[in-house]
Amino acid sequence: MAAVQSLRTRLLETLRPLVADLDAYALIDFPNYANVGDSAIYLGQLEALRALGAPRPRFICDFRTFDRAELGRRIGPGGTILLTGGGSFGDLWPTAQDLREEIVRAFPGNPIVQLPQTIHFEKAEALQRARSAFNAHDQITLLVRDRRSLEIAGNELTARAALCPDMAFA
């Protein structure tokens, strides 16, 4: 139990400066499918935001219900976009990655925080597409769950990146 509490503390300390002034924000990629691990991550995200005093998100969606115009309307030009954590950053789960890249391209003026992810690419062209999207946006923070993902982020992407425990620990 002490290990879990330690991970939760580190997670909250890492996340705190990124969500300290959240007002209008969105939480993207609700896990509307049968994966209990992703559901635990999502519940951890909600708990971490609550523990850090964030208000309720103004927009939540999954990949099926994403509406670019509605997102923009609800959070405005300066609202923060939080992308759900997990293990879908890369080309193993293309639907999640396509949504992530679409949002990064569509909202170049909004701060974006990728909640803790594992990054994995098998195909060079998929990495190049991600690099093109993410490197064109100057307000992205990537939180990653492991050192290999931090290495990929540091070598391939210009976004600020930091290690952070999985959100399920919240």
Protein Blocks (a to p, Z undefined) as FASTA:
>chain_A
ZZmmmmmmmmmmmmmmmmmmgcbdcdehiacbddfklmmmmmmmmmmmmmnopacdfbdc
dfklgcfklmmmmnojmbccdddedjkgcjklmmlmmmmmmmmmmmmmbccddddddddd
fbfklmmmmmmmmmmpccbccddfbfklmmmmmmmpcbdcdddddfklZZ
